[in-house]
Amino acid sequence: ELQYAAENGLFSATESIHYLAHIYLKYEDQPEKALIYSEKLVKKYPDNYYFLTRHVEALLEAEKYKEAEVYA
């Protein structure tokens, strides 16, 4: 249901995307999947430092250090 809301929701899409990224990163130990969602948030809200921080965290967990370094 979260994935559906993330793709089709009007008001709840941002919250669903954020929550999915969080679940994949913190509970499922799947940083690659978390990156799919965190990247969407960073692209849609480039000035939101909270989303940017979570995206960098996912990049580091996925061992994508060069990509994370761009944000340093």
N, C-alpha and C positions, 0 to 999 in steps of 0.2 A: 504494500500500500504506500509506503514511503517513496519507493521508486516511481510509482505512478504519479503521486503528488508532485514529486520533483520534476517530472517531465510534463505534466499536464495541469498542475495547479496554477491558479491565478494569484491568489494571495499567500498561499502556503508554500509555494515553490522554494523560496529562499530558505525558509526554516527547514523544509524537508531536505534540501541539498546539504545544508549545514549539518543536520543531524546524521545524515547518511555518511558524510565524510568522517564525522566523529566516531560513529559506530565502527566503520571499517578500520580506522586508525587505532582506536583505543581498545575495542573489544574483540574484533575479528582478526587483528594482526594482519591486515591486508592493505598496506600503505599504497600499493599500486591502484587499488580501487578507490581509496580515499582521495588520491590525486585527481581522479576523473572529476570528482565533485568539487574539491577545493579549487581546482583550476577554473571551473565555471564561475565560482563566487568571485575569484580574483579578477577575472575578465569583466564580470558584470559590475563589480564594485571595486575599482582599482584604488580608491582612496580609503578603503576600509582596512585599517591596520590589524584589526582582530582577524579578519578573514585571511589577510596576507600572512600573519604569524602562523595560523593553522596550516596554511599551504606550505610554508617553509618547513614546518615540523613534519609534514607528510613527505616532503622531498628528502629530508634528512633520514627519516625512517626507511625510505625506499632506496637509500644510499645513492641518491642523485645529487651529489655534492656540487658539481659544476653548475647545475641549474639553480641550486639554493644560493650559491655564491653571488649570483646576479642581484639578489635582494639585499646583500650585505651593505 
